Amino acid sequence: MLKYLNKKTQFMSAAMMVGIIFGSSSDAQAAQNFNNYSEGLSEQVTNVPQIVGYVSYLGGFVLAALGVVGLKQHVENPGQNPMKNALAKLGFGGMLLALPPVVAAIQGSGNASGSGSTAFTSFTPSTGLAP
């Protein structure tokens, strides 16, 4: 029964997405809407490094927060909550938080002049100093 419901739900969601894409307009206009949709999708694929950066920051913050909560739980009840789990979450959260600036530094060092476009330019912190 659950397999049937899962299959039916997937079919209905796919049908709904196709209906949303094409709308209730004529065939020519529906094809044009689909072309616009596919062009917009191909333009957004170029933003994948920025999306990866956002997801990395989000995951890093979540894991860091869970690590802090895990450390608090370990302090309250050391027998039930081992410290290694909390430290692992903190470590992986720190790695995810450090990923975008490290990638930007690696991409920036790839150019001989040192000034090139990087994928994570929006993630580099500004110093606020006037030139």
C-alpha positions in Angstrom: 0.0 0.0 0.0 2.8 2.4 0.9 4.6 1.7 -2.4 1.5 2.4 -4.3 1.0 5.7 -2.5 4.6 6.7 -3.0 4.4 5.9 -6.7 1.1 7.8 -7.1 2.4 10.8 -5.2 5.5 11.0 -7.4 3.4 10.8 -10.5 1.0 13.5 -9.3 3.9 15.8 -8.3 5.5 15.3 -11.8 2.2 16.0 -13.5 1.7 19.2 -11.3 5.2 20.5 -12.3 4.5 20.0 -16.0 1.2 21.7 -15.6 2.8 24.7 -13.8 5.5 24.9 -16.5 3.1 24.9 -19.4 0.2 26.7 -17.8 -3.2 26.7 -19.3 -2.3 28.6 -22.4 -2.1 27.6 -26.1 0.5 25.1 -27.4 2.7 27.8 -29.0 2.7 29.9 -25.9 3.3 26.8 -23.7 6.3 25.9 -25.9 7.6 29.5 -25.6 7.2 29.3 -21.8 9.1 26.0 -21.7 11.9 27.6 -23.8 12.1 30.6 -21.4 12.1 28.2 -18.5 15.0 26.1 -20.0 17.0 29.3 -20.8 16.6 30.5 -17.3 17.6 27.2 -15.9 20.8 27.1 -18.1 21.6 30.6 -16.8 21.2 29.5 -13.2 23.5 26.5 -13.7 26.4 29.0 -14.0 25.7 30.0 -10.4 26.5 26.5 -9.0 29.7 27.6 -7.2 27.7 30.3 -5.4 25.0 27.8 -4.5 27.6 25.4 -3.2 29.0 28.2 -1.1 25.7 29.1 0.4 25.0 25.4 1.2 28.4 25.1 2.7 27.9 28.1 5.0 24.4 26.9 6.0 25.7 23.3 6.7 28.7 24.7 8.6 26.5 26.9 10.8 24.1 24.0 11.5 26.9 21.5 12.3 28.6 24.0 14.5 25.4 24.7 16.5 24.8 21.0 16.8 28.3 20.5 18.1 27.9 23.2 20.7 24.6 21.6 21.8 26.3 18.2 21.9 29.1 19.6 24.1 26.4 21.0 26.5 24.7 17.6 26.6 28.0 15.9 27.3 28.7 18.3 30.2 25.2 17.5 31.6 25.4 13.8 31.2 28.8 12.4 30.2 27.8 8.8 30.3 25.1 9.0 27.7 26.6 11.6 25.3 30.2 11.0 24.2 32.3 14.1 23.5 33.7 12.6 20.3 30.3 13.1 18.5 30.1 16.8 19.4 33.8 17.4 18.5 33.2 15.7 15.1 30.3 18.0 14.4 32.3 21.0 15.4 35.2 19.9 13.2 33.1 19.2 10.1 31.1 22.5 10.7 34.4 24.4 10.8 35.5 22.7 7.6 32.3 23.6 5.8 32.6 27.2 7.0 36.1 27.4 5.8 35.4 25.9 2.4 34.3 29.0 0.4 37.2 31.3 1.4 39.7 28.5 0.8 38.3 27.8 -2.6 38.4 31.6 -3.4 42.0 31.8 -2.3 43.0 28.8 -4.4 41.2 30.2 -7.4 42.8 33.6 -6.9 46.3 32.1 -6.7 45.9 30.3 -10.0 46.4 33.5 -12.0 49.9 34.8 -12.5 48.8 38.4 -11.8 46.8 37.3 -8.7 43.8 39.3 -9.7 41.2 37.2 -11.5 37.5 36.4 -11.2 36.8 33.9 -8.5 33.7 31.8 -8.1 33.2 32.8 -4.5 33.8 36.6 -4.8 30.6 37.3 -3.0 31.9 35.3 0.0 35.1 37.2 0.6 34.8 39.5 3.6 35.4 43.2 3.0 37.9 44.9 5.2 36.2 48.2 5.2 39.5 50.1 4.7 39.6 52.9 2.3 42.3 52.6 -0.4 
